[in-house]
Amino acid sequence: MFIVDRELERLQRAGTPIRVGMVGAGFMAKGIARQMLHYTKGMELAVISNRHVEEARQAYAESGESDVTVVRSADELDDCITRGRRAITDDPMLLCDANGIDVILEVTGTIEFAAHVVMRAIARAKHVVMMNAELDGTLGPILKVHADRAGVVITNTEGDQPGVIMNLYRWVKGLGVRPVLCGNIKGLHDPYRNPTTQEGFARKWGMKAPMVTSFADGTKISFENAIVANATGMRVAKRGMHGPVVAPGTPIQEAVNWYPIDTLLGGPGIVDYCVGAMPNPGIFVLGTTNDAIEKHYLSLYKMGAGPLYCFYWPYHLCHFEVPFTIARAAIFRDAAITPLGAPHVDVVAAAKRDLGAGEVLDGLGHYMTYGLCENAEVARGQRLLPIGLAEGCRLRRSVTRDHVLGYDDVEIPAGRLCDALRREQDAFFFCSPPSVRTETMANA
């Protein structure tokens, strides 16, 4: 951050701001827009795209920007950029095609739609910043392959827990301490929550109930921790993670006692979470060292006797931090958090209630499924269904609550890009994809 701010100030003085095109105009997107327009130097939110263009207009208006232009072609958008006018559109591909856009910021939380946008952005040599854990946790590794081939950066964001965790992970490694657990501090975890139970909270904060539900039912944290695992090489210790529940207000420093130490010290490390600890909603990293002198100093600095040491950050500030990620990508070609290579952890779909044959699965944070972290080799070996691909699938058979769905349990809709990219991801990293039924819903 302390290098990024200086560089943004330099771009501001030079009159050469980073020009951003944002896809999405929901709750988080509105916060990002305000942050960029009011408080971020050296960066210009040139255009917002949203399915309903009036929502894009509203995102600008809530930041005090009412003079915007509706554009219907990349040329019109480039003309607006040249003239210093802000633009809105319902076509996200214009942002990808315009010459004047440097970075595409994807903030929709969708899978299929966002996959089309990100692939187009990469094809047009645009850096991609995703505030979209769902897409990253489902297809991030193969999207990174495409981005590398195109010579552009693809990254998830600071502000969301994965980027904040990764910043702390890199810092701890820089101390000479080996990170062995990357963790998330939660206040609630109940896999059976749904949009009805979460409607009141969502209304209070001006959010959508399915988004809030995905936080409560564990789907979101599963995606976030999968992203961290894929960026660090870590795994999960068990399906769904340990997720210890502690007395409210328990200091997070006590986390050194909550996880199986042999698992932490003897492998590549794990991603996990806890419920009830403070500071909430912070993040933490457990690290270790074999250096006796370093242990002496860590004890002196009140970090404990080891072998585990707890480092933490007391908050994550969501939209406030996103511009730093954009600047890192555009100026330094540095990803806040991006896959190392092959996926290490997947997010698989489990039944939130008893489900009947013929039912069509609804979306993330709805009534029918919740997400669980599972090691990628296990998910692949058992042909488990990624929850990022579950929406729109029709059940071939009835299943009971908590059943972890597999490809054999469902019929995949025909013609989706997300499925094609997933097959490509499996083939690229594992030589061949798992056999997936090809029957379409139309043939059912």
KOLTI-195282 format. One record per residue (C-alpha): y, z, x. Coordinates in steps of 0.25 Angstrom, whole numbers, padded with zeros to 4 digits, always signed. Example, Ala and Ser with C-alpha at 12.3 -4.5 7.8 and 13.67 -1.06 7.14 Angstrom:
// residues 2
-0018+0031+0049 -0004+0029+0055 
// end
This chain:
// residues 444
+0000+0000+0000 +0010+0004+0011 +0008-0010+0017 +0008-0017+0004 +0021-0012-0001 +0028-0017+0012 +0022-0030+0010 +0026-0031-0004 +0040-0027-0001 +0040-0038+0010 +0036-0048-0001 +0047-0043-0010 +0058-0045+0001 +0052-0059+0004 +0052-0064-0011 +0037-0067-0010 +0030-0058-0019 +0016-0058-0022 +0014-0066-0036 +0004-0060-0045 -0002-0066-0057 -0008-0055-0066 -0020-0058-0076 -0020-0048-0087 -0009-0040-0095 -0016-0027-0099 -0014-0013-0096 -0016-0013-0081 -0009-0027-0080 +0004-0022-0087 +0004-0010-0077 +0002-0020-0065 +0013-0029-0070 +0023-0017-0071 +0020-0012-0057 +0022-0026-0051 +0034-0029-0058 +0041-0016-0056 +0036-0010-0043 +0029-0020-0034 +0037-0027-0024 +0033-0041-0018 +0024-0044-0030 +0027-0052-0043 +0019-0052-0055 +0021-0067-0058 +0012-0069-0070 +0004-0061-0080 -0008-0068-0087 -0014-0062-0100 -0023-0068-0111 -0012-0064-0121 +0000-0068-0114 +0009-0059-0121 +0002-0047-0114 +0006-0053-0101 +0021-0054-0106 +0019-0039-0110 +0015-0035-0097 +0027-0041-0091 +0036-0035-0102 +0031-0021-0100 +0036-0022-0086 +0050-0027-0090 +0047-0042-0088 +0050-0050-0100 +0054-0063-0094 +0040-0070-0092 +0036-0084-0094 +0023-0089-0101 +0016-0099-0092 +0005-0109-0095 +0002-0116-0082 +0001-0112-0067 +0014-0121-0064 +0022-0113-0075 +0017-0100-0068 +0021-0105-0054 +0035-0109-0060 +0037-0095-0065 +0033-0089-0052 +0043-0098-0044 +0054-0094-0054 +0051-0080-0053 +0047-0079-0068 +0035-0070-0073 +0025-0077-0081 +0014-0074-0091 +0002-0083-0096 -0011-0082-0103 -0018-0090-0093 -0022-0082-0080 -0027-0095-0073 -0012-0099-0071 -0010-0087-0063 -0022-0091-0054 -0017-0106-0053 -0002-0103-0050 +0003-0105-0036 +0013-0094-0037 +0003-0082-0039 -0003-0075-0027 -0012-0064-0034 -0019-0064-0047 -0020-0050-0053 -0032-0049-0063 -0030-0037-0073 -0039-0041-0085 -0052-0032-0083 -0060-0044-0088 -0072-0051-0081 -0073-0065-0086 -0059-0068-0088 -0054-0062-0075 -0065-0069-0067 -0059-0082-0071 -0045-0078-0067 -0050-0072-0054 -0058-0084-0050 -0046-0094-0053 -0037-0085-0045 -0046-0085-0033 -0048-0101-0035 -0033-0102-0034 -0032-0093-0022 -0025-0081-0028 -0028-0067-0024 -0034-0059-0035 -0032-0044-0038 -0041-0039-0049 -0038-0026-0057 -0051-0030-0064 -0062-0021-0059 -0072-0027-0070 -0071-0041-0063 -0071-0036-0049 -0083-0027-0052 -0091-0039-0058 -0087-0051-0050 -0078-0045-0038 -0088-0049-0027 -0089-0064-0031 -0074-0065-0034 -0071-0059-0020 -0080-0071-0014 -0072-0081-0022 -0059-0074-0017 -0063-0074-0003 -0067-0089-0003 -0053-0092-0009 -0046-0083+0002 -0040-0073-0009 -0040-0059-0011 -0047-0053-0023 -0046-0038-0025 -0046-0027-0036 -0034-0018-0036 -0029-0005-0031 -0025+0004-0043 -0038+0003-0049 -0048+0012-0043 -0056+0002-0035 -0044-0002-0027 -0039+0012-0025 -0053+0016-0021 -0054+0005-0011 -0041+0009-0005 -0046+0023-0002 -0059+0018+0003 -0052+0009+0013 -0044+0021+0017 -0055+0030+0019 -0063+0020+0027 -0050+0019+0036 -0051+0034+0039 -0065+0032+0045 -0072+0038+0033 -0083+0031+0026 -0081+0030+0011 -0094+0033+0004 -0090+0034-0011 -0078+0027-0018 -0075+0034-0031 -0067+0034-0044 -0062+0047-0051 -0064+0046-0067 -0060+0055-0078 -0070+0049-0088 -0083+0042-0088 -0090+0039-0101 -0098+0026-0102 -0098+0026-0117 -0083+0026-0119 -0078+0013-0127 -0065+0007-0132 -0065+0016-0144 -0066+0029-0136 -0056+0025-0127 -0046+0019-0137 -0037+0031-0137 -0035+0032-0122 -0033+0017-0121 -0022+0017-0132 -0015+0029-0125 -0014+0021-0112 -0012+0007-0117 -0025+0002-0112 -0037-0005-0118 -0048+0003-0123 -0059-0005-0116 -0052-0004-0103 -0051+0012-0105 -0066+0012-0109 -0070+0005-0096 -0064+0016-0089 -0071+0027-0097 -0085+0021-0098 -0086+0018-0083 -0085+0003-0083 -0072+0003-0075 -0076+0013-0065 -0089+0005-0063 -0081-0008-0060 -0071+0000-0051 -0082+0006-0043 -0090-0007-0042 -0078-0013-0036 -0077-0002-0025 -0091-0004-0022 -0090-0019-0020 -0078-0017-0011 -0084-0006-0002 -0099-0009-0002 -0102+0004-0010 -0113+0006-0021 -0115+0015-0033 -0125+0027-0031 -0131+0025-0045 -0128+0016-0057 -0115+0021-0064 -0112+0029-0051 -0113+0045-0051 -0099+0048-0057 -0099+0063-0056 -0092+0070-0067 -0084+0082-0062 -0076+0093-0068 -0062+0088-0071 -0052+0090-0060 -0063+0091-0049 -0056+0086-0036 -0061+0073-0031 -0064+0079-0017 -0076+0085-0023 -0082+0071-0025 -0089+0073-0011 -0099+0081-0018 -0102+0072-0030 -0110+0061-0025 -0123+0060-0018 -0119+0061-0003 -0132+0054+0002 -0128+0041-0006 -0114+0042-0001 -0117+0044+0014 -0129+0035+0015 -0125+0022+0009 -0113+0012+0007 -0106+0022-0002 -0104+0023-0017 -0094+0021-0028 -0093+0031-0039 -0084+0040-0048 -0082+0054-0053 -0077+0059-0066 -0067+0071-0068 -0062+0073-0053 -0048+0073-0049 -0039+0066-0046 -0042+0057-0057 -0041+0045-0058 -0042+0044-0043 -0052+0038-0033 -0060+0043-0021 -0068+0040-0009 -0079+0048-0002 -0080+0046+0012 -0088+0051+0024 -0088+0051+0039 -0097+0055+0051 -0086+0057+0060 -0086+0072+0063 -0072+0072+0068 -0067+0065+0056 -0075+0075+0047 -0067+0086+0054 -0054+0079+0051 -0057+0076+0037 -0061+0091+0035 -0048+0095+0041 -0040+0086+0031 -0047+0093+0020 -0057+0082+0016 -0069+0091+0016 -0081+0093+0025 -0088+0080+0022 -0097+0072+0023 -0089+0066+0011 -0074+0066+0010 -0066+0063-0003 -0054+0053-0002 -0047+0051-0015 -0035+0044-0022 -0030+0052-0034 -0026+0040-0043 -0027+0025-0045 -0014+0019-0051 -0020+0006-0057 -0009-0005-0059 +0001+0002-0049 -0007-0002-0037 -0011-0016-0041 +0001-0023-0034 -0004-0017-0021 -0017-0024-0022 -0010-0037-0025 -0002-0035-0013 -0014-0032-0004 -0021-0045-0009 -0009-0054-0008 -0002-0049+0005 -0014-0043+0013 -0026-0050+0007 -0032-0036+0006 -0040-0033-0006 -0039-0019-0012 -0054-0020-0016 -0063-0031-0016 -0078-0033-0015 -0084-0033-0001 -0095-0043-0005 -0107-0042-0014 -0106-0032-0025 -0111-0018-0023 -0109-0012-0037 -0109-0019-0050 -0105-0014-0064 -0116-0015-0074 -0116-0014-0089 -0122-0003-0097 -0123-0001-0112 -0113+0008-0118 -0121+0009-0131 -0134+0004-0136 -0132-0011-0137 -0140-0021-0146 -0146-0035-0142 -0136-0046-0145 -0123-0037-0143 -0113-0044-0135 -0107-0034-0124 -0093-0031-0125 -0083-0029-0113 -0080-0018-0103 -0075-0005-0109 -0080-0008-0122 -0092-0003-0131 -0105-0009-0125 -0106-0007-0110 -0101+0001-0098 -0102-0002-0083 -0110+0005-0073 -0109+0003-0058 -0122-0001-0051 -0126-0006-0037 -0125-0021-0037 -0139-0023-0031 -0145-0014-0043 -0137-0022-0053 -0141-0035-0048 -0156-0031-0046 -0157-0026-0061 -0148-0037-0066 -0138-0028-0073 -0127-0034-0081 -0113-0032-0074 -0104-0026-0085 -0093-0036-0081 -0102-0047-0086 -0107-0039-0099 -0096-0043-0109 -0101-0054-0118 -0115-0052-0114 -0125-0052-0126 -0137-0041-0126 -0150-0047-0126 -0157-0034-0129 -0152-0020-0135 -0149-0009-0124 -0147+0005-0125 -0134+0013-0121 -0133+0014-0106 -0142+0002-0103 -0137-0005-0091 -0137-0020-0095 -0144-0031-0087 -0142-0046-0087 -0156-0046-0095 -0149-0038-0106 -0138-0048-0109 -0135-0063-0111 -0123-0067-0103 -0112-0076-0110 -0112-0090-0104 -0101-0096-0095 -0094-0084-0090 -0088-0084-0076 -0091-0070-0074 -0105-0072-0075 -0104-0084-0065 -0097-0076-0055 -0107-0065-0056 -0118-0075-0053 -0110-0080-0042 -0108-0066-0037 -0123-0063-0037 -0127-0076-0031 -0116-0075-0020 -0120-0060-0016 -0134-0059-0020 -0139-0074-0018 -0143-0076-0032 -0138-0070-0046 -0147-0061-0054 -0154-0069-0065 -0145-0069-0077 -0149-0074-0091 -0142-0087-0094 -0144-0086-0109 -0130-0087-0115 -0126-0080-0128 -0125-0093-0135 -0140-0095-0133 -0144-0081-0137 
// end
